[in-house]
Amino acid sequence: MVSQKGRWLGAGFLNDHSKIRVRLLSRNTNDRFDEAFWRRRLRYAIDYRKTVMGPDFGCCRLIFGEADHFPGLTADLFGDILVTEVLSLGMEVRKDLLYPLLRELLAEDGIQLRAIYERSDSPLREKEGLPQHTGFYPLPGLATDLDGQLILTENGIDYEVDYIHGQKTGFFLDQKYNRRAAAALAPGRRVLDCCTHTGAFALNCAKAGAAHVTAVDISQEAVALTRRNAARNGLADKVDVVQANVFDLLTDLAKEKGHPYDFIILDPPAFTKSGATVKNAFRGYKEINLKAMKLLPRGGYLATCSCSHFMTPTLFRQMLWEAAADAAVSLRQIEERRQAPDHPILWGVPETEYLKFYLFQIV
């Protein structure tokens, strides 16, 4: 690509069918996009994870799209299983080169892959002119007949993961260290974990010494999974799991006398996946945070987050200000956090800064 004045801008994937006409790969005029280039680029991504994740490298996001200069490619490593998602035509065309290279490079680091599973089932593929697709990637020596079930260990807690039928690639790795931060506040507290999914925040808090934890999700599958995970970790007696709409539950709890919880965790799904619905999402986030702030006693704690990049950090802070004002409380900030470093934020690409996470005391 060159500017109208002939200045070199960079090289990228061209797709006339996509609304994203060009996906930038490199600004280096000397790059040649051969096997050596891709091997080098993959090695950069792997070595970065080895550095920033340390002992957690074996369970991390290995490739994070544009943040690693692989536009449209996601790859999550769960021990010896690699789960991928391809959302761009350019990466779809090159996956037959990239997957064997990933296998080879991981083997150099002592990780022998058992299988590669593709979760390319997002409707976004249709905007690239690609059909949705799932299935094991056939490489000689790799399994193609597994049931998709595995046990993952994060922060010392074991989880059942279904990388075939579970949400996204089967487990949300981006909150790994935010769970630790929340758990540090949990000892002796009565915790309400809203939108628990696999029970991750709840189990971290229970293991850290919470007096009791209630985990809530609207999905019966999530409720059943959280109960199994609690039992697997010997925490069933400390964790109640409830199937409920979180908005309704918080409303009902507010009608009760007293303050049943002194620590509430809000980890809802993205309320918006496009710029057109940001206003509605703002109202949704404000409602759930307002209810939680009203329910908590003075001195109680709130963990709250948004995983939508359309809900920008500025908008999220504005929402929290308004919710606190309407709840007639003040927020004492303990921490402001983002996603784990295996999901790096690339400055200049705002979509990579998507997770906002705050810890507050209500005063």
C-alpha positions as CSV (number, residue, x, y, z in Angstrom):
1,M,0.0,0.0,0.0
2,V,1.2,3.5,-0.8
3,S,-0.3,6.9,0.0
4,Q,-1.7,9.2,-2.7
5,K,1.7,10.9,-2.7
6,G,3.5,7.6,-3.2
7,R,4.8,7.1,0.3
8,W,5.0,3.4,1.5
9,L,2.4,2.6,4.1
10,G,2.7,-1.2,4.4
11,A,1.6,-4.5,3.1
12,G,-1.5,-6.5,4.1
13,F,-4.3,-8.9,3.2
14,L,-6.6,-7.6,0.5
15,N,-10.3,-8.8,0.5
16,D,-12.7,-6.9,-1.8
17,H,-15.6,-8.9,-0.2
18,S,-14.9,-7.6,3.3
19,K,-15.8,-4.3,4.9
20,I,-12.2,-4.4,6.2
21,R,-10.6,-4.0,2.8
22,V,-7.0,-4.3,3.9
23,R,-5.6,-6.0,7.0
24,L,-2.2,-4.7,7.7
25,L,0.6,-7.3,8.1
26,S,3.8,-5.3,8.0
27,R,5.2,-1.8,7.5
28,N,8.7,-3.1,6.6
29,T,9.4,-2.7,2.9
30,N,11.9,-5.6,3.1
31,D,9.6,-8.2,4.4
32,R,8.9,-11.2,2.1
33,F,5.9,-13.2,3.2
34,D,7.5,-16.6,2.8
35,E,7.7,-19.5,5.3
36,A,10.7,-17.9,7.0
37,F,8.6,-14.7,7.7
38,W,5.7,-16.6,9.2
39,R,8.1,-18.8,11.3
40,R,9.7,-15.7,12.6
41,R,6.4,-14.0,13.4
42,L,5.1,-17.1,15.2
43,R,8.3,-17.4,17.2
44,Y,7.9,-13.8,18.3
45,A,4.4,-14.5,19.6
46,I,5.4,-17.7,21.4
47,D,8.5,-16.2,23.0
48,Y,6.4,-13.2,24.2
49,R,4.0,-15.6,26.0
50,K,6.9,-17.5,27.6
51,T,8.2,-14.2,29.0
52,V,5.0,-12.6,30.2
53,M,3.2,-15.8,31.4
54,G,6.1,-17.7,32.9
55,P,4.7,-20.9,34.5
56,D,1.3,-20.1,33.0
57,F,2.6,-20.5,29.5
58,G,1.1,-23.9,29.0
59,C,-2.4,-22.5,29.3
60,C,-2.7,-19.2,27.5
61,R,-3.7,-17.3,24.4
62,L,-0.9,-18.0,22.0
63,I,-2.0,-15.8,19.1
64,F,-4.2,-12.7,19.6
65,G,-5.0,-11.5,16.1
66,E,-3.9,-8.0,15.2
67,A,-2.0,-7.6,18.5
68,D,0.4,-10.2,17.3
69,H,0.2,-9.1,13.6
70,F,-1.9,-12.1,12.7
71,P,-5.1,-10.3,11.7
72,G,-8.1,-12.6,12.1
73,L,-6.3,-15.5,13.9
74,T,-6.8,-16.6,17.5
75,A,-5.1,-19.6,19.0
76,D,-5.6,-20.7,22.6
77,L,-3.2,-23.3,24.1
78,F,-4.8,-25.7,26.6
79,G,-1.9,-28.0,27.6
80,D,-1.4,-30.2,24.5
81,I,-4.6,-29.0,22.7
82,L,-4.5,-26.0,20.4
83,V,-7.9,-24.4,19.7
84,T,-8.0,-21.9,16.9
85,E,-10.4,-19.4,15.3
86,V,-9.9,-17.9,11.8
87,L,-11.9,-14.8,11.0
88,S,-10.0,-13.4,7.9
89,L,-9.6,-14.7,4.4
90,G,-5.9,-14.1,4.5
91,M,-5.4,-16.3,7.5
92,E,-7.7,-19.0,6.1
93,V,-5.6,-19.2,3.0
94,R,-2.4,-19.5,5.1
95,K,-3.5,-21.8,7.9
96,D,-2.1,-24.9,6.1
97,L,1.3,-23.2,6.5
98,L,0.7,-21.8,10.0
99,Y,-0.6,-24.8,11.8
100,P,2.3,-27.1,11.0
101,L,4.7,-24.3,12.0
102,L,2.9,-23.8,15.3
103,R,3.2,-27.5,16.0
104,E,6.9,-27.5,15.2
105,L,7.7,-24.5,17.2
106,L,5.8,-25.7,20.3
107,A,7.6,-29.0,20.1
108,E,10.9,-27.1,20.2
109,D,9.6,-25.7,23.6
110,G,8.7,-29.2,24.9
111,I,5.0,-29.1,24.1
112,Q,3.9,-32.0,21.9
113,L,0.4,-31.1,20.5
114,R,-2.2,-33.9,20.7
115,A,-4.7,-32.1,18.5
116,I,-5.6,-28.9,16.8
117,Y,-9.3,-28.0,16.9
118,E,-10.8,-25.2,14.8
119,R,-13.7,-23.1,16.3
120,S,-14.2,-20.9,13.2
121,D,-18.0,-20.8,13.7
122,S,-18.5,-17.0,14.1
123,P,-20.9,-15.2,11.8
124,L,-18.1,-12.7,11.2
125,R,-16.6,-15.2,8.7
126,E,-19.5,-14.6,6.4
127,K,-18.4,-10.9,6.1
128,E,-15.1,-12.3,4.7
129,G,-16.9,-14.5,2.2
130,L,-16.1,-17.6,4.3
131,P,-18.4,-20.4,5.5
132,Q,-18.5,-21.2,9.2
133,H,-16.5,-24.2,10.1
134,T,-15.5,-26.4,13.1
135,G,-13.6,-29.6,13.4
136,F,-10.2,-31.2,14.1
137,Y,-7.4,-30.1,11.8
138,P,-5.9,-33.1,10.1
139,L,-2.2,-33.2,10.5
140,P,-0.3,-36.6,10.5
141,G,0.2,-37.8,14.1
142,L,-2.5,-35.5,15.6
143,A,-5.8,-36.9,16.9
144,T,-9.1,-36.1,15.1
145,D,-11.5,-38.1,17.2
146,L,-11.4,-36.6,20.7
147,D,-14.5,-35.7,22.6
148,G,-13.5,-32.1,23.3
149,Q,-13.3,-32.6,27.1
150,L,-10.2,-31.7,29.1
151,I,-9.2,-30.6,32.6
152,L,-7.5,-27.2,32.8
153,T,-5.7,-25.9,35.8
154,E,-5.6,-22.1,36.4
155,N,-4.5,-20.4,39.6
156,G,-4.4,-23.8,41.2
157,I,-8.0,-24.6,40.4
158,D,-9.2,-27.4,38.1
159,Y,-11.9,-26.8,35.5
160,E,-13.8,-29.0,33.1
161,V,-13.4,-27.5,29.6
162,D,-15.4,-28.4,26.5
163,Y,-13.5,-26.8,23.6
164,I,-15.9,-28.2,21.0
165,H,-19.2,-27.1,22.5
166,G,-18.2,-24.5,25.1
167,Q,-18.3,-20.7,24.6
168,K,-15.6,-19.3,22.3
169,T,-12.7,-21.6,22.5
170,G,-14.0,-23.3,25.7
171,F,-12.6,-21.1,28.5
172,F,-12.0,-17.4,29.1
173,L,-8.3,-17.0,29.7
174,D,-8.3,-13.2,29.8
175,Q,-9.5,-12.9,33.4
176,K,-6.8,-15.2,34.8
177,Y,-5.0,-12.5,36.9
178,N,-8.2,-10.5,37.6
179,R,-9.5,-13.6,39.3
180,R,-6.5,-13.6,41.6
181,A,-6.9,-9.9,42.4
182,A,-10.6,-10.4,43.3
183,A,-9.7,-13.5,45.4
184,A,-7.3,-11.4,47.4
185,L,-10.3,-9.5,48.8
186,A,-12.4,-12.5,49.5
187,P,-11.2,-14.0,52.8
188,G,-14.0,-14.0,55.4
189,R,-16.4,-12.3,53.0
190,R,-19.8,-13.4,51.7
191,V,-19.4,-13.3,47.9
192,L,-22.0,-13.1,45.1
193,D,-20.5,-14.0,41.7
194,C,-22.8,-12.9,38.9
195,C,-22.7,-14.5,35.5
196,T,-20.4,-17.1,36.8
197,H,-20.0,-19.2,33.5
198,T,-17.6,-21.9,34.7
199,G,-17.5,-20.7,38.3
200,A,-14.0,-19.2,37.9
201,F,-14.4,-16.1,40.1
202,A,-16.5,-18.0,42.6
203,L,-14.0,-20.8,43.0
204,N,-11.0,-18.5,43.2
205,C,-12.8,-16.6,46.0
206,A,-13.8,-19.8,47.8
207,K,-10.3,-21.2,47.7
208,A,-8.9,-17.9,49.0
209,G,-11.0,-18.2,52.2
210,A,-14.4,-16.6,51.5
211,A,-16.9,-17.3,54.2
212,H,-19.4,-18.4,51.6
213,V,-19.9,-17.8,47.8
214,T,-23.1,-17.8,45.7
215,A,-22.5,-18.3,42.0
216,V,-25.3,-17.2,39.7
217,D,-25.8,-17.8,35.9
218,I,-28.9,-17.8,33.7
219,S,-27.6,-20.9,31.8
220,Q,-28.5,-24.3,33.2
221,E,-25.4,-25.7,31.5
222,A,-23.2,-23.2,33.3
223,V,-24.9,-23.9,36.6
224,A,-24.3,-27.6,36.2
225,L,-20.7,-27.1,35.1
226,T,-20.0,-24.8,38.1
227,R,-21.3,-27.4,40.5
228,R,-19.1,-30.0,39.0
229,N,-16.1,-27.7,39.1
230,A,-16.8,-26.8,42.8
231,A,-17.0,-30.5,43.7
232,R,-13.9,-31.3,41.7
233,N,-11.9,-28.8,43.8
234,G,-13.5,-29.8,47.2
235,L,-15.4,-26.5,47.4
236,A,-19.0,-27.7,47.1
237,D,-19.7,-26.9,50.8
238,K,-18.6,-23.3,50.3
239,V,-20.2,-22.5,47.0
240,D,-24.0,-22.4,46.3
241,V,-24.9,-22.3,42.6
242,V,-28.1,-20.7,41.5
243,Q,-29.8,-20.5,38.1
244,A,-31.3,-17.0,37.8
245,N,-31.4,-13.8,35.8
246,V,-28.9,-11.6,37.5
247,F,-30.9,-8.4,37.0
248,D,-34.0,-10.0,38.6
249,L,-31.9,-11.6,41.4
250,L,-30.3,-8.3,42.4
251,T,-33.7,-6.6,42.4
252,D,-35.2,-9.3,44.7
253,L,-32.2,-9.2,47.0
254,A,-32.5,-5.5,47.4
255,K,-36.0,-6.0,48.8
256,E,-34.7,-8.2,51.7
257,K,-33.7,-6.6,55.0
258,G,-30.0,-6.3,55.7
259,H,-27.0,-6.9,53.4
260,P,-26.7,-10.6,52.5
261,Y,-23.4,-10.0,50.6
262,D,-20.4,-7.8,51.2
263,F,-18.5,-8.6,48.0
264,I,-20.3,-8.6,44.6
265,I,-18.6,-9.6,41.3
266,L,-20.1,-8.6,38.0
267,D,-18.7,-10.3,34.9
268,P,-21.5,-10.1,32.4
269,P,-21.3,-11.1,28.7
270,A,-20.7,-8.3,26.2
271,F,-23.9,-6.2,26.2
272,T,-22.9,-4.8,22.8
273,K,-21.0,-6.2,19.8
274,S,-21.5,-3.1,17.5
275,G,-21.3,0.6,17.8
276,A,-25.0,0.9,17.0
277,T,-26.1,-0.6,20.3
278,V,-23.6,1.1,22.7
279,K,-26.4,3.3,24.2
280,N,-28.4,0.3,25.1
281,A,-25.4,-1.4,26.5
282,F,-24.5,1.7,28.6
283,R,-28.0,1.4,30.2
284,G,-27.6,-2.3,30.8
285,Y,-24.2,-1.9,32.5
286,K,-25.5,1.0,34.5
287,E,-28.5,-0.9,35.7
288,I,-26.6,-4.0,36.9
289,N,-23.9,-1.9,38.6
290,L,-26.5,0.4,40.2
291,K,-28.3,-2.6,41.7
292,A,-25.1,-4.0,43.0
293,M,-23.9,-0.7,44.6
294,K,-27.3,-0.3,46.3
295,L,-27.2,-3.9,47.6
296,L,-23.7,-3.6,49.1
297,P,-23.1,-2.2,52.6
298,R,-20.8,0.6,53.3
299,G,-17.3,-0.9,53.3
300,G,-18.4,-3.6,51.0
301,Y,-16.5,-4.5,47.8
302,L,-17.4,-4.5,44.1
303,A,-15.6,-6.1,41.2
304,T,-17.0,-5.0,37.9
305,C,-16.0,-5.4,34.2
306,S,-16.9,-5.2,30.6
307,C,-15.5,-7.3,27.8
308,S,-16.9,-5.2,24.9
309,H,-14.3,-3.0,23.1
310,F,-17.3,-0.8,21.9
311,M,-17.8,0.1,25.6
312,T,-14.6,2.1,25.7
313,P,-12.7,2.8,29.0
314,T,-14.0,6.3,28.9
315,L,-17.6,5.2,28.5
316,F,-17.3,2.5,31.2
317,R,-15.9,5.0,33.7
318,Q,-18.7,7.4,32.9
319,M,-21.2,4.7,33.5
320,L,-19.7,3.9,36.9
321,W,-19.8,7.5,37.9
322,E,-23.4,7.8,37.0
323,A,-24.3,4.5,38.7
324,A,-22.5,5.6,41.9
325,A,-24.3,9.0,41.9
326,D,-27.7,7.4,41.5
327,A,-26.9,4.8,44.2
328,A,-25.8,7.7,46.5
329,V,-22.4,6.0,47.2
330,S,-18.8,6.8,46.6
331,L,-16.3,4.5,45.0
332,R,-12.9,4.0,46.5
333,Q,-10.8,2.5,43.7
334,I,-8.5,-0.4,44.6
335,E,-7.4,-1.4,41.2
336,E,-8.0,-0.7,37.5
337,R,-7.0,-3.7,35.4
338,R,-7.2,-5.0,31.8
339,Q,-7.0,-8.4,30.2
340,A,-4.1,-10.8,31.0
341,P,-0.8,-10.1,29.1
342,D,-1.3,-13.0,26.8
343,H,-4.0,-10.8,25.3
344,P,-1.7,-7.8,24.6
345,I,-3.0,-4.4,23.9
346,L,-1.4,-3.0,20.7
347,W,-1.5,0.8,20.8
348,G,-3.1,2.2,17.7
349,V,-5.5,-0.8,17.4
350,P,-8.3,0.1,19.9
351,E,-10.1,-3.2,19.4
352,T,-7.3,-5.0,21.3
353,E,-8.1,-3.0,24.4
354,Y,-11.4,-4.6,25.2
355,L,-11.5,-5.8,28.8
356,K,-12.1,-3.2,31.6
357,F,-11.9,-4.5,35.2
358,Y,-12.2,-2.5,38.4
359,L,-12.1,-3.3,42.1
360,F,-13.8,-0.8,44.4
361,Q,-14.8,-0.4,48.0
362,I,-18.2,1.2,48.6
363,V,-17.9,4.2,50.9
